[in-house]
Amino acid sequence: MSVAFSLVVAVGMVLAVLVMLRSGTLREKYAILWIVVGGLTIILGIFPGLLDWAASLVGIKVPANLLFALSIVLLVGVGLHVSRELTVLEEETRTLAEEVAILRQSVDSLRRSAAIEDMPAADRTVVHPARQITPEEVDRDH
């Protein structure tokens, strides 16, 4: 009963990964890991003696402990990989936000310059809280 259940779960996991891969919701580099894990689970479900053999090979008396240890190692590895990917994405997002802010400021500056150039020379006087800027100063700055 438990072998059949594990086989159904493993086949379901592989099918879910393939559907997600086909629909584009999961990238290939992540799908490979899950397909390998699903494939190994299917193989262990079909040939349960392999787990006993592998456990005796590494000196573990209870084969389920080997499975738990491998699962923990796999999950720690996946967690580290996801953390690394998240760090890279955060850095890219921060860089892009800074570039957008710089470009937005440049566009605003160009729009203000174009608006000032379109104005008649008499209206180019800009009122500043501290002092009044003359049209010659505006032309000199742009």
N, C-alpha and C positions, 0 to 999 in steps of 0.2 A: 504494500500500500504506500509506504513512504517513498520507495524507489519510483513508483509510477507517478506519485505527486511531484517529486523532484524533477522527473523527466518532463512532465507537463509544464512546470514552472520554467524550466530551462528553455524549452522550445518556445514557450510564450515570450520569454525575455528576448530571445534571438529574433523572433518575428517582430516584436515591438521595436527593436533596434533597427531592423531592416525597413520597417514602415517609416520610422522617423528619419532614417537616412534617405529614403526615396522621396519623402516629402520636403526634405531640406531643413528640417528642424534640428537635426543633429549632424555635425560635421564628421568627415571621414576619420579624422585623427582621433576623435573620441569614440567613434563607433567600432573601430578595430579592437580596442581594449575590451569592450563589452561583448563583442562577437566571440573573441577568444575565450573570455570567461564563460559565456554561454555554451560554447563548444566543448570546453573542458568539463563543464557540469553535465552535459549530455553524455559525454564519454564515460564519466564516472557513474552516471546513472545506469548506463547500459552494462558496464563492466565494474561492478562494485568491488571486485577483488583487487583492482588496481590501487584503490585507496589503502587497502590492507598492506599490499606489497610496498607502496611508497612509505607508509608509516613505519613498517619494519625496517625499511632501508635507512631511514633517518633516525631510528631508535625511539620512536614514539609508540607507546603500548596501545593507546586507544586511537584508532584511525580518525575518529571524529575530531579529536584535538588537533590533528594535522590540518584538517579542513578549516577549523576555526582559526588556527594560527595563520594559514595562508589567506583567509578572508580578512583578518586584521591587517596583515601586511599589504594586501591589495587596497583596502580602504584607506590606510595611511598614505599609500602612494597616490591614490586618486585625490585625496585631500590636499596633498602637497602640490600636485600638478594643477589643481583648480586654483589654489592660492597663488601660484606663480602666474597663471593666466590672468587672474583678477588683478594682480599687481601691474602686469604689463598693460592691461586695458585701462586701468586707472591713470597710468602715466600718459598713455595716448590720449585719453579724454582730457586730461589737464592741459596737455600741449595744444590740442585742437581748440579748447576754450580760450587759451591765451592768444592763439593765432586769430581766431574769430574776433576777439576784442580789439586786437591791433588793427585788423582790416576794417572793422566797423568804425573805429576812430578815424582811420584814413579816409573812408568814404564820407563820413560826416564833415571832415575838414575840407575835402574837395567840393562837397555840395555847398558849404558856406562860402568858399572862394568863388564858385560859379555864381552863386546868388549875389555876391557883392559886385562881381564884374558886370552882371546884367543890370545893376542899378545905375541910375544917372549919377554923374560925379557929385552933384550937389547933395544927393541923399546918402552919400557914403560915410557920412560922419557917424561914428559909432559912439554911443553914450556909454562911458565906463563909470563905475561908481566912484573912482578916485579922480579921474580926469577925462576929458573929451579927446578922442582920437581923431586926427585930421584925415582927410582922404589921401593925402600924400603918404602918411604913415601906413595906411591900409594898402596902398599900391606898392610901397616898398617891401612890405612883409610878404606879399604874394607875387 
